[in-house]
Amino acid sequence: MTTNRRNGEGGSAAGPSSISRRGALKALAGAAAIGALPLAGSPARAARISSRRVDVVIAGAGAAGLTAAARLSALLPNGTITILDAREAHWFQPGFTLVGSGVWAPGRTIDRNARFLPERVSWIKADVAEIDPEARRVVATTGEAVSYDVLVVATGLELAYDAIDGMSRDLIGRDGIASIYAGPEAAGASWVAMQAFVETGGEGHFGRPATEMKCAGAPLKYTLLTDDRLRGAGTRGRANLTYFAHNQGLFAVPPVAAKVAEIFAGRDVTWRPEHVLAAIEPGRKRATYRTPDGMVEAGYDFIHVVPPMRAPRPVRESGLSWQEGPLAADGWVEVHKHTMQHTRWPNVFAIGDVAGVPKGKTAASVKWQTPVACENIVSWLEERELTASYNGYTSCPLVTRVGTAMLVEFDYDNNLTPSFPFIDPLEESWVAWVIEEKALMPTYHAMLRGLA
């Protein structure tokens, strides 16, 4: 497959493979219509409906919580479903990288939770303050207590900026500091910081935390998009870009890691293994990295900070977290990696970022996890075997330039699982870019409504 460069340079008129551009777009349009774009195809099986009168509480109204609400309202026609979340705005988080690189305006990633909430679902506009699995009760920050027969934990995760000495959210956009993860406004401020760096050049730092994190490909995307913006402005020669990897590789899937290393080498991006950001001094523009050989300090002109991530405090204090193993330290919910059911509390399920599974902190993972969890909730209520299974599917449209991306899809075993035969997951292509920039949001919205 030929790698396509911007404006089609280096590729054939037919695009990235033997399929024509028109044919590829037609296939993508058809896939979008059935919700198969690469949040990619969720399990194609018809879940049974339960007539049980049951009280279901969903903790969190992000992507996972809203998708669960839509599906469970259809599967449990006699059930009472309550969702808790204080935030009325809904953020399309896959778009934050595009906002932070100037492709989208921040407002394009903002919607309303009310637009996606089924009529049958009651909404308590407050966050979760306490979860008591013994009493089968969730307490809201307003003090209101809600009892449940089934609990779906979909709280998302907590961005632990305070775990980096000297760092706080209010620094984003100042002193050369970017961080797209903190929301649309922060992503917009990151674009302003990137623009200043593109003009002046200097030392650019990128990396990720050692914790589990959402969309682990985003720091790589942001590195390459910064490189692309520098080249577009004709200032790449003024800048040095360094990616600080938290371990010995650039990506969890070996062939993808090798491809990213190849792209970095071709675009003069240096990467350093086993460097984790521990402290930052904004005034001096100095960053300190934790390495196996001790702390290393380096100056920067532009730095993209990705904070450590952990389960929210009410989840960590609930007793629902893993008690031992690699997922215990940050409080991820202890669920079976295939059924999404809690291993100690059978009436509790977890989906989305907070779920303690080896992979699965992307919107694509939500699209696969949620039908599995909802089907298994019905099976558990009906005292049947839990047969729906999540295989760890994760999708990462890994943007390499404005106009090209790689559509990387994989499972728990790091097998590449491409959804479209005309897209090579290890090649940069305009088709993968179209999916990221044009097609992903409509598919995401269909998912929230339980249609994809």
Secondary structure, DSSP 8 states (H G I E B T S, - for coil): -----GGGTTSBTTBSSSS-HHHHHHHHHHHHHTT-TTTT--------------EEEEE--SHHHHHHHHHHHHH-TT-EEEEE-S--EEE-GGGHHHHHTTSS-GGGGEEEGGGTS-TTEEEE-S-EEEEETTTTEEEETTS-EEE-SEEEE----EE-GGGSBT--GGGTTSTTEE-GGG-HHHHHHHHHHHHHHHHH-EEEEEE--SS--S-TTHHHHHHHHHHHHHHHHT-GGGEEEEEE-SSS-SSSSHHHHHHHHHHHHHTTEEEESS-EEEEEETTTTEEEEEETTEEEEEE-SEEE----EE--HHHHTTT-B-SSSTTTTTT-B-B-TTT-BBSS-TTEEE-GGGB-SSS--SHHHHHHHHHHHHHHHHHHHTT----------EEEEEEEETTEEEEEEE-TT--B--S-TT--TTS-BHHHHHIIIIIHHHHHHHHHTT--
